[in-house]
Amino acid sequence: MNEKKVARLRRSRSTRLKIRALGAVRLCVNRTPRHMYAQIISADGGHVLAQASTLDAALREGATGNIEAAQKVGALLAERAKAAGVAKVAFDRSGFKYHGRIKALAEAAREAGLEF
């Protein structure tokens, strides 16, 4: 693996250890150049409670690798989380920097009612 990916995985590992110590439900985000993926994972890490991505039929129209698409994913995830009975989560950005699409997804989820 290249150094950049190794550094991101190292950051993600330390974040996940802290979230596991808290025993909190986590909002895990992954991004690729074309798509955004987000899921809410139970505190024990065994179950996905809600998920949303740019691969969903409703979000697949238009560009899927930009900030607008990330905002739609965040809003849809928050809506699905509310339906599953989840209101408070810990944000796991998977070692990605908090800017651009990651930031847009997080802010859209907050505006739609998730607390983190």
C-alpha positions as CSV (number, residue, x, y, z in Angstrom):
1,M,0.0,0.0,0.0
2,N,1.1,3.5,-0.6
3,E,2.1,5.8,2.3
4,K,-1.0,8.0,2.0
5,K,-3.4,5.1,2.4
6,V,-1.4,3.6,5.3
7,A,-1.5,7.0,7.1
8,R,-5.3,7.2,6.6
9,L,-5.8,3.7,7.9
10,R,-3.7,4.5,11.0
11,R,-5.8,7.5,11.7
12,S,-9.0,5.6,11.3
13,R,-7.8,2.8,13.6
14,S,-7.2,5.3,16.4
15,T,-10.5,7.0,15.9
16,R,-12.4,3.6,16.0
17,L,-10.6,2.6,19.2
18,K,-11.8,5.8,20.9
19,I,-15.4,5.4,19.7
20,R,-15.4,1.7,20.8
21,A,-14.2,2.8,24.3
22,L,-17.2,5.2,24.4
23,G,-19.6,2.5,23.4
24,A,-21.3,4.8,21.0
25,V,-23.3,4.1,17.8
26,R,-21.1,5.4,15.0
27,L,-21.6,7.0,11.6
28,C,-19.0,5.6,9.4
29,V,-18.2,7.3,6.1
30,N,-16.2,6.1,3.1
31,R,-15.5,8.0,-0.1
32,T,-14.1,7.1,-3.5
33,P,-13.5,9.4,-6.4
34,R,-17.0,8.5,-7.8
35,H,-19.2,7.7,-4.8
36,M,-19.9,8.4,-1.1
37,Y,-21.0,5.7,1.3
38,A,-22.3,6.2,4.9
39,Q,-23.6,3.8,7.4
40,I,-24.7,3.8,11.0
41,I,-23.2,0.9,12.9
42,S,-24.4,-0.4,16.3
43,A,-22.3,0.1,19.4
44,D,-21.1,-3.5,19.4
45,G,-20.1,-3.2,15.8
46,G,-22.2,-6.2,14.7
47,H,-25.2,-4.6,12.9
48,V,-25.7,-1.9,10.3
49,L,-28.7,0.1,11.5
50,A,-29.0,2.5,8.5
51,Q,-27.1,3.1,5.3
52,A,-27.1,5.5,2.4
53,S,-24.9,6.0,-0.6
54,T,-24.8,7.6,-4.0
55,L,-25.5,4.1,-5.4
56,D,-29.1,4.4,-4.2
57,A,-31.6,4.7,-7.0
58,A,-32.9,8.1,-5.8
59,L,-29.3,9.6,-5.6
60,R,-27.8,8.0,-8.7
61,E,-29.1,10.7,-11.0
62,G,-26.5,13.3,-12.0
63,A,-23.0,13.5,-10.6
64,T,-22.2,11.2,-7.7
65,G,-18.7,12.3,-6.7
66,N,-19.3,16.0,-5.7
67,I,-20.4,18.0,-2.6
68,E,-24.0,18.2,-3.7
69,A,-24.2,14.4,-3.8
70,A,-22.6,14.1,-0.4
71,Q,-25.2,16.5,1.1
72,K,-28.0,14.3,-0.3
73,V,-26.4,11.2,1.2
74,G,-26.1,12.9,4.6
75,A,-29.7,14.0,4.6
76,L,-31.0,10.6,3.4
77,L,-28.9,8.8,6.1
78,A,-30.3,11.1,8.8
79,E,-33.8,10.4,7.7
80,R,-33.2,6.6,7.7
81,A,-31.5,6.8,11.1
82,K,-34.5,8.6,12.6
83,A,-36.7,5.8,11.2
84,A,-34.5,3.2,12.9
85,G,-34.7,5.1,16.2
86,V,-31.1,6.5,16.3
87,A,-30.7,10.2,17.2
88,K,-27.1,10.4,18.6
89,V,-24.0,9.0,16.9
90,A,-20.2,9.4,17.0
91,F,-18.7,10.5,13.6
92,D,-16.2,8.1,12.2
93,R,-14.6,9.8,9.2
94,S,-12.4,6.8,8.5
95,G,-9.2,8.8,8.6
96,F,-10.3,11.3,5.9
97,K,-9.8,15.0,6.5
98,Y,-12.8,16.9,7.6
99,H,-13.3,19.1,4.5
100,G,-15.0,18.9,1.2
101,R,-17.4,16.0,0.7
102,I,-16.9,14.6,4.3
103,K,-17.7,17.9,5.8
104,A,-20.7,18.4,3.5
105,L,-22.1,15.0,4.4
106,A,-21.7,15.7,8.2
107,E,-23.3,19.1,8.0
108,A,-26.3,17.8,6.0
109,A,-26.8,15.0,8.5
110,R,-26.7,17.5,11.4
111,E,-29.2,19.7,9.7
112,A,-31.5,16.8,9.1
113,G,-31.5,16.0,12.9
114,L,-28.6,13.7,13.8
115,E,-26.6,14.7,16.8
116,F,-22.8,14.3,16.9
